[in-house]
Amino acid sequence: MLDYRINKEVVGEKTLITKGETTMFGQYFGRFLVSKNKISQEQYETLIQQQLDSRLKLGFIAVAEKLLTQKQADEINELQKTMDRRFGDIAIEKGYLLNEEVTYLLNQQGNSYLKFIQALTENNILSISEIENYLEIYKEENHFTDSDIDALKSGDIDRVIPVFVDVSVPIQGELVSLAIRNLVRFINNNIVLGKAYELKEYAFTHLASQQMVGDQNIFVGFASAGQELLEIAQPFAKESFPEMNEDAFDSVCEFINCSNGLFASKLSQDDIHIDMTPPLFYTNQKVTADGGIYVVPIVINGKNADLLVSINNQLQIN
Amino acid sequence: MARILMVDDSKTSRKILRSILEENGHEVIGEAVNGQDGIDKYKELQPDITTMDITMPEMDGLEALRLIMEYDKNAKVIMVTAAGQKIKMVDAIKYGAVEFLVKPFEAAQIIDIIDKVTSL
């Protein structure tokens, strides 16, 4: 069932997403097409909006899923103009589709991947075969497996996270996964992840962070090079901030505090006890950790931020 | 309707809590930003109920709770905690906290607890 909570209440900000519906695949693949100059940023934004507004046509899905040829779909569309019959009924009558296949196609009508593909073809930007070629390039360039691509198409954040994050690392994997799920839950349900990486030194313009101490010593932060953390601050506080001022930082810190609290609660079920220290924020410094900082790039509403995590490491911010 | 003092270092947290309380007919008579500030405002305002964040800089909520209970053994202090602060919750009960609010806030939970504490 679609979730129609209003997701963005910030006044004065241009937002692509107005409903809780996911546009996940469109955001990943669409940004790739922008990077290849195949579509402009403006087209990308229009496509995402169309994806939200559109309903998938059965004929389009049938062709995309290779159950009908384009010619067969066109023939049924033409017949529909002369008779008050549903697409699926005509397809069955003509022997093009089985009952089960029509049921399957009807179940795909909310599929966000197919909606994005439909928006691309209806705007004559790419044909289905061109989309398949670009999807192949997208897959190769990012070293994605078929299963990774299926995860992205699914729009299911729990399946998408392991594509970008090594969730097998004890504690760190769970912490990062929960932080991302909390971003989706409390901030914006259409975020785009980048491949996570590790480094020893990270320079930032803005950083909101919290240390948790006890059985494990854990550092969690959100950082950005510019004003991007406003994309967390504003939805969480339900307030518009002109820039990353003290109030905006307070909001990001409070979001981190809530997210970490939920994580601490989960750990305590495994008899691992940690305590949260007051969150802190910093500007124009760098964070260093001998044992490394795990960085997860996250695009929130088109703005790039990073989630930083470091566990049981000596950490310095200066 | 209860007269409530909120003690929390996070302005965002205070804002969210205030809006839930006021929308449900309660009066927020004061805000404090750390434990010591909370004690001072408690003595000054004599609220019906105090909401007290646990994790705060300078003086944390547990110490403030302890000192408020020393000052007024009938004080009704509701501890505000992020989930997962089980050990501190046990300490808070020992010191005399009447209830807990767990972040992230849920309006229904807050109002139930305030109603329950008001009727004590």
Contacts between the chains, C-beta under 8 A, distances in Angstrom:
chain1	res1	chain2	res2	distance
A	186	B	104	6.7
A	236	B	12	6.8
A	237	B	12	4.7
A	237	B	15	6.7
A	237	B	16	7.7
A	238	B	16	7.9
A	239	B	15	7.5
A	247	B	11	5.9
A	247	B	12	7.5
A	250	B	10	5.6
A	250	B	11	4.9
A	250	B	12	5.1
A	251	B	12	4.3
A	253	B	10	6.8
A	253	B	12	8.0
A	254	B	10	4.5
A	254	B	12	4.4
A	254	B	13	5.3
A	254	B	103	8.0
A	257	B	10	7.3
A	257	B	55	7.1
A	257	B	82	5.3
A	257	B	103	7.0
A	258	B	82	5.8
A	258	B	83	7.9
A	258	B	103	4.9
A	258	B	104	4.4
A	260	B	82	6.7
A	260	B	84	7.7
A	261	B	81	7.2
A	261	B	82	2.5
A	261	B	83	4.2
A	261	B	84	4.8
A	261	B	85	7.0
A	261	B	102	7.8
A	261	B	103	6.0
A	262	B	82	7.6
A	262	B	83	5.0
A	262	B	84	6.8
A	263	B	84	6.9
A	264	B	82	7.1
A	264	B	83	6.9
A	264	B	84	2.8
A	264	B	85	6.9
A	265	B	83	3.9
A	265	B	84	3.5
A	265	B	86	7.8
A	266	B	84	7.4
A	267	B	84	7.1
A	268	B	84	5.8
A	268	B	86	5.4
A	273	B	86	7.5
A	273	B	87	6.3
A	274	B	84	7.6
A	275	B	85	7.0
A	275	B	87	7.4
A	275	B	88	7.2
A	276	B	55	5.3
A	276	B	82	6.0
A	276	B	84	7.6
A	276	B	85	6.9
A	277	B	55	7.0
A	278	B	9	6.4
A	278	B	55	5.5
A	278	B	56	6.2
A	278	B	57	4.6
